[in-house]
């Protein structure tokens, strides 16, 4: 989770942990979601080669989960090429 202002990063981290998410500093095989406020980037393709289970999602997904206080499908928030 990079390229977020510090205050937004802290808020996202807090919400993720509150809903039993685990934060990984590095791209490991355990990572399922990459939160990005930007559009599709070529490096995402490289990451998918390493881990085909990755999903690139907008931070709006995390905010929506917090607002509704329940897990929501990530698909509407997916970042695609």
Chimera marker file (.cmm) of the C-alpha trace (Angstrom):
<marker_set name="trace">
<marker id="1" x="0.000" y="0.000" z="0.000" r="1" g="1" b="0" radius="0.5"/>
<marker id="2" x="2.051" y="2.868" z="-1.280" r="1" g="1" b="0" radius="0.5"/>
<marker id="3" x="1.509" y="6.341" z="-2.646" r="1" g="1" b="0" radius="0.5"/>
<marker id="4" x="-1.070" y="7.392" z="-0.064" r="1" g="1" b="0" radius="0.5"/>
<marker id="5" x="-0.769" y="10.491" z="2.104" r="1" g="1" b="0" radius="0.5"/>
<marker id="6" x="0.170" y="9.479" z="5.655" r="1" g="1" b="0" radius="0.5"/>
<marker id="7" x="-3.231" y="10.307" z="7.151" r="1" g="1" b="0" radius="0.5"/>
<marker id="8" x="-5.110" y="8.293" z="4.503" r="1" g="1" b="0" radius="0.5"/>
<marker id="9" x="-2.661" y="5.411" z="4.822" r="1" g="1" b="0" radius="0.5"/>
<marker id="10" x="-3.202" y="5.283" z="8.606" r="1" g="1" b="0" radius="0.5"/>
<marker id="11" x="-6.968" y="5.309" z="8.165" r="1" g="1" b="0" radius="0.5"/>
<marker id="12" x="-6.904" y="2.516" z="5.573" r="1" g="1" b="0" radius="0.5"/>
<marker id="13" x="-4.582" y="0.426" z="7.739" r="1" g="1" b="0" radius="0.5"/>
<marker id="14" x="-6.878" y="0.905" z="10.727" r="1" g="1" b="0" radius="0.5"/>
<marker id="15" x="-9.951" y="-0.200" z="8.770" r="1" g="1" b="0" radius="0.5"/>
<marker id="16" x="-8.172" y="-3.211" z="7.270" r="1" g="1" b="0" radius="0.5"/>
<marker id="17" x="-6.998" y="-4.409" z="10.673" r="1" g="1" b="0" radius="0.5"/>
<marker id="18" x="-10.429" y="-3.727" z="12.216" r="1" g="1" b="0" radius="0.5"/>
<marker id="19" x="-11.968" y="-6.158" z="9.727" r="1" g="1" b="0" radius="0.5"/>
<marker id="20" x="-9.322" y="-8.832" z="10.393" r="1" g="1" b="0" radius="0.5"/>
<marker id="21" x="-7.205" y="-8.017" z="7.365" r="1" g="1" b="0" radius="0.5"/>
<marker id="22" x="-3.473" y="-8.613" z="7.488" r="1" g="1" b="0" radius="0.5"/>
<marker id="23" x="-1.032" y="-6.043" z="6.158" r="1" g="1" b="0" radius="0.5"/>
<marker id="24" x="2.021" y="-7.271" z="4.244" r="1" g="1" b="0" radius="0.5"/>
<marker id="25" x="4.869" y="-4.872" z="3.489" r="1" g="1" b="0" radius="0.5"/>
<marker id="26" x="6.086" y="-6.969" z="0.581" r="1" g="1" b="0" radius="0.5"/>
<marker id="27" x="4.353" y="-8.850" z="-2.185" r="1" g="1" b="0" radius="0.5"/>
<marker id="28" x="4.235" y="-12.434" z="-0.932" r="1" g="1" b="0" radius="0.5"/>
<marker id="29" x="2.128" y="-15.381" z="-2.049" r="1" g="1" b="0" radius="0.5"/>
<marker id="30" x="-0.226" y="-14.622" z="0.872" r="1" g="1" b="0" radius="0.5"/>
<marker id="31" x="-1.229" y="-11.246" z="-0.580" r="1" g="1" b="0" radius="0.5"/>
<marker id="32" x="-4.712" y="-11.227" z="-2.113" r="1" g="1" b="0" radius="0.5"/>
<marker id="33" x="-5.390" y="-7.517" z="-2.535" r="1" g="1" b="0" radius="0.5"/>
<marker id="34" x="-3.316" y="-4.522" z="-3.540" r="1" g="1" b="0" radius="0.5"/>
<marker id="35" x="-4.955" y="-1.212" z="-2.721" r="1" g="1" b="0" radius="0.5"/>
<marker id="36" x="-4.175" y="1.508" z="-5.228" r="1" g="1" b="0" radius="0.5"/>
<marker id="37" x="-5.547" y="4.977" z="-5.800" r="1" g="1" b="0" radius="0.5"/>
<marker id="38" x="-4.060" y="5.014" z="-9.283" r="1" g="1" b="0" radius="0.5"/>
<marker id="39" x="-5.139" y="3.351" z="-12.502" r="1" g="1" b="0" radius="0.5"/>
<marker id="40" x="-3.668" y="0.189" z="-13.981" r="1" g="1" b="0" radius="0.5"/>
<marker id="41" x="0.120" y="0.169" z="-14.047" r="1" g="1" b="0" radius="0.5"/>
<marker id="42" x="2.401" y="-2.087" z="-16.099" r="1" g="1" b="0" radius="0.5"/>
<marker id="43" x="4.046" y="-3.337" z="-12.898" r="1" g="1" b="0" radius="0.5"/>
<marker id="44" x="0.716" y="-4.948" z="-11.955" r="1" g="1" b="0" radius="0.5"/>
<marker id="45" x="1.178" y="-7.416" z="-14.807" r="1" g="1" b="0" radius="0.5"/>
<marker id="46" x="4.583" y="-8.383" z="-13.404" r="1" g="1" b="0" radius="0.5"/>
<marker id="47" x="3.024" y="-8.850" z="-9.974" r="1" g="1" b="0" radius="0.5"/>
<marker id="48" x="0.316" y="-11.097" z="-11.468" r="1" g="1" b="0" radius="0.5"/>
<marker id="49" x="3.016" y="-13.260" z="-13.045" r="1" g="1" b="0" radius="0.5"/>
<marker id="50" x="4.367" y="-13.848" z="-9.535" r="1" g="1" b="0" radius="0.5"/>
<marker id="51" x="0.959" y="-14.242" z="-7.874" r="1" g="1" b="0" radius="0.5"/>
<marker id="52" x="-2.037" y="-14.964" z="-10.105" r="1" g="1" b="0" radius="0.5"/>
<marker id="53" x="-4.415" y="-14.548" z="-7.123" r="1" g="1" b="0" radius="0.5"/>
<marker id="54" x="-3.831" y="-10.806" z="-6.792" r="1" g="1" b="0" radius="0.5"/>
<marker id="55" x="-6.669" y="-8.329" z="-7.064" r="1" g="1" b="0" radius="0.5"/>
<marker id="56" x="-5.983" y="-4.626" z="-7.505" r="1" g="1" b="0" radius="0.5"/>
<marker id="57" x="-8.675" y="-2.584" z="-5.785" r="1" g="1" b="0" radius="0.5"/>
<marker id="58" x="-9.498" y="1.051" z="-5.117" r="1" g="1" b="0" radius="0.5"/>
<marker id="59" x="-9.430" y="2.336" z="-1.522" r="1" g="1" b="0" radius="0.5"/>
<marker id="60" x="-13.164" y="3.043" z="-1.885" r="1" g="1" b="0" radius="0.5"/>
<marker id="61" x="-13.699" y="-0.695" z="-1.200" r="1" g="1" b="0" radius="0.5"/>
<marker id="62" x="-12.141" y="-0.372" z="2.259" r="1" g="1" b="0" radius="0.5"/>
<marker id="63" x="-14.170" y="2.766" z="3.010" r="1" g="1" b="0" radius="0.5"/>
<marker id="64" x="-17.387" y="1.077" z="1.875" r="1" g="1" b="0" radius="0.5"/>
<marker id="65" x="-16.711" y="-1.924" z="4.119" r="1" g="1" b="0" radius="0.5"/>
<marker id="66" x="-16.200" y="0.397" z="7.060" r="1" g="1" b="0" radius="0.5"/>
<marker id="67" x="-19.337" y="2.425" z="6.296" r="1" g="1" b="0" radius="0.5"/>
<marker id="68" x="-21.531" y="-0.664" z="6.049" r="1" g="1" b="0" radius="0.5"/>
<marker id="69" x="-19.672" y="-2.510" z="8.826" r="1" g="1" b="0" radius="0.5"/>
<marker id="70" x="-19.556" y="-5.723" z="6.820" r="1" g="1" b="0" radius="0.5"/>
<marker id="71" x="-17.455" y="-7.386" z="4.152" r="1" g="1" b="0" radius="0.5"/>
<marker id="72" x="-18.483" y="-6.426" z="0.628" r="1" g="1" b="0" radius="0.5"/>
<marker id="73" x="-17.606" y="-7.919" z="-2.758" r="1" g="1" b="0" radius="0.5"/>
<marker id="74" x="-14.412" y="-6.391" z="-4.097" r="1" g="1" b="0" radius="0.5"/>
<marker id="75" x="-15.300" y="-6.762" z="-7.780" r="1" g="1" b="0" radius="0.5"/>
<marker id="76" x="-17.030" y="-3.361" z="-8.189" r="1" g="1" b="0" radius="0.5"/>
<marker id="77" x="-13.841" y="-1.705" z="-6.886" r="1" g="1" b="0" radius="0.5"/>
<marker id="78" x="-11.361" y="-3.568" z="-9.086" r="1" g="1" b="0" radius="0.5"/>
<marker id="79" x="-8.707" y="-1.689" z="-11.048" r="1" g="1" b="0" radius="0.5"/>
<marker id="80" x="-8.339" y="-3.234" z="-14.502" r="1" g="1" b="0" radius="0.5"/>
<marker id="81" x="-6.170" y="-2.530" z="-17.577" r="1" g="1" b="0" radius="0.5"/>
<link id1="1" id2="2" r="1" g="1" b="0" radius="0.2"/>
<link id1="2" id2="3" r="1" g="1" b="0" radius="0.2"/>
<link id1="3" id2="4" r="1" g="1" b="0" radius="0.2"/>
<link id1="4" id2="5" r="1" g="1" b="0" radius="0.2"/>
<link id1="5" id2="6" r="1" g="1" b="0" radius="0.2"/>
<link id1="6" id2="7" r="1" g="1" b="0" radius="0.2"/>
<link id1="7" id2="8" r="1" g="1" b="0" radius="0.2"/>
<link id1="8" id2="9" r="1" g="1" b="0" radius="0.2"/>
<link id1="9" id2="10" r="1" g="1" b="0" radius="0.2"/>
<link id1="10" id2="11" r="1" g="1" b="0" radius="0.2"/>
<link id1="11" id2="12" r="1" g="1" b="0" radius="0.2"/>
<link id1="12" id2="13" r="1" g="1" b="0" radius="0.2"/>
<link id1="13" id2="14" r="1" g="1" b="0" radius="0.2"/>
<link id1="14" id2="15" r="1" g="1" b="0" radius="0.2"/>
<link id1="15" id2="16" r="1" g="1" b="0" radius="0.2"/>
<link id1="16" id2="17" r="1" g="1" b="0" radius="0.2"/>
<link id1="17" id2="18" r="1" g="1" b="0" radius="0.2"/>
<link id1="18" id2="19" r="1" g="1" b="0" radius="0.2"/>
<link id1="19" id2="20" r="1" g="1" b="0" radius="0.2"/>
<link id1="20" id2="21" r="1" g="1" b="0" radius="0.2"/>
<link id1="21" id2="22" r="1" g="1" b="0" radius="0.2"/>
<link id1="22" id2="23" r="1" g="1" b="0" radius="0.2"/>
<link id1="23" id2="24" r="1" g="1" b="0" radius="0.2"/>
<link id1="24" id2="25" r="1" g="1" b="0" radius="0.2"/>
<link id1="25" id2="26" r="1" g="1" b="0" radius="0.2"/>
<link id1="26" id2="27" r="1" g="1" b="0" radius="0.2"/>
<link id1="27" id2="28" r="1" g="1" b="0" radius="0.2"/>
<link id1="28" id2="29" r="1" g="1" b="0" radius="0.2"/>
<link id1="29" id2="30" r="1" g="1" b="0" radius="0.2"/>
<link id1="30" id2="31" r="1" g="1" b="0" radius="0.2"/>
<link id1="31" id2="32" r="1" g="1" b="0" radius="0.2"/>
<link id1="32" id2="33" r="1" g="1" b="0" radius="0.2"/>
<link id1="33" id2="34" r="1" g="1" b="0" radius="0.2"/>
<link id1="34" id2="35" r="1" g="1" b="0" radius="0.2"/>
<link id1="35" id2="36" r="1" g="1" b="0" radius="0.2"/>
<link id1="36" id2="37" r="1" g="1" b="0" radius="0.2"/>
<link id1="37" id2="38" r="1" g="1" b="0" radius="0.2"/>
<link id1="38" id2="39" r="1" g="1" b="0" radius="0.2"/>
<link id1="39" id2="40" r="1" g="1" b="0" radius="0.2"/>
<link id1="40" id2="41" r="1" g="1" b="0" radius="0.2"/>
<link id1="41" id2="42" r="1" g="1" b="0" radius="0.2"/>
<link id1="42" id2="43" r="1" g="1" b="0" radius="0.2"/>
<link id1="43" id2="44" r="1" g="1" b="0" radius="0.2"/>
<link id1="44" id2="45" r="1" g="1" b="0" radius="0.2"/>
<link id1="45" id2="46" r="1" g="1" b="0" radius="0.2"/>
<link id1="46" id2="47" r="1" g="1" b="0" radius="0.2"/>
<link id1="47" id2="48" r="1" g="1" b="0" radius="0.2"/>
<link id1="48" id2="49" r="1" g="1" b="0" radius="0.2"/>
<link id1="49" id2="50" r="1" g="1" b="0" radius="0.2"/>
<link id1="50" id2="51" r="1" g="1" b="0" radius="0.2"/>
<link id1="51" id2="52" r="1" g="1" b="0" radius="0.2"/>
<link id1="52" id2="53" r="1" g="1" b="0" radius="0.2"/>
<link id1="53" id2="54" r="1" g="1" b="0" radius="0.2"/>
<link id1="54" id2="55" r="1" g="1" b="0" radius="0.2"/>
<link id1="55" id2="56" r="1" g="1" b="0" radius="0.2"/>
<link id1="56" id2="57" r="1" g="1" b="0" radius="0.2"/>
<link id1="57" id2="58" r="1" g="1" b="0" radius="0.2"/>
<link id1="58" id2="59" r="1" g="1" b="0" radius="0.2"/>
<link id1="59" id2="60" r="1" g="1" b="0" radius="0.2"/>
<link id1="60" id2="61" r="1" g="1" b="0" radius="0.2"/>
<link id1="61" id2="62" r="1" g="1" b="0" radius="0.2"/>
<link id1="62" id2="63" r="1" g="1" b="0" radius="0.2"/>
<link id1="63" id2="64" r="1" g="1" b="0" radius="0.2"/>
<link id1="64" id2="65" r="1" g="1" b="0" radius="0.2"/>
<link id1="65" id2="66" r="1" g="1" b="0" radius="0.2"/>
<link id1="66" id2="67" r="1" g="1" b="0" radius="0.2"/>
<link id1="67" id2="68" r="1" g="1" b="0" radius="0.2"/>
<link id1="68" id2="69" r="1" g="1" b="0" radius="0.2"/>
<link id1="69" id2="70" r="1" g="1" b="0" radius="0.2"/>
<link id1="70" id2="71" r="1" g="1" b="0" radius="0.2"/>
<link id1="71" id2="72" r="1" g="1" b="0" radius="0.2"/>
<link id1="72" id2="73" r="1" g="1" b="0" radius="0.2"/>
<link id1="73" id2="74" r="1" g="1" b="0" radius="0.2"/>
<link id1="74" id2="75" r="1" g="1" b="0" radius="0.2"/>
<link id1="75" id2="76" r="1" g="1" b="0" radius="0.2"/>
<link id1="76" id2="77" r="1" g="1" b="0" radius="0.2"/>
<link id1="77" id2="78" r="1" g="1" b="0" radius="0.2"/>
<link id1="78" id2="79" r="1" g="1" b="0" radius="0.2"/>
<link id1="79" id2="80" r="1" g="1" b="0" radius="0.2"/>
<link id1="80" id2="81" r="1" g="1" b="0" radius="0.2"/>
</marker_set>
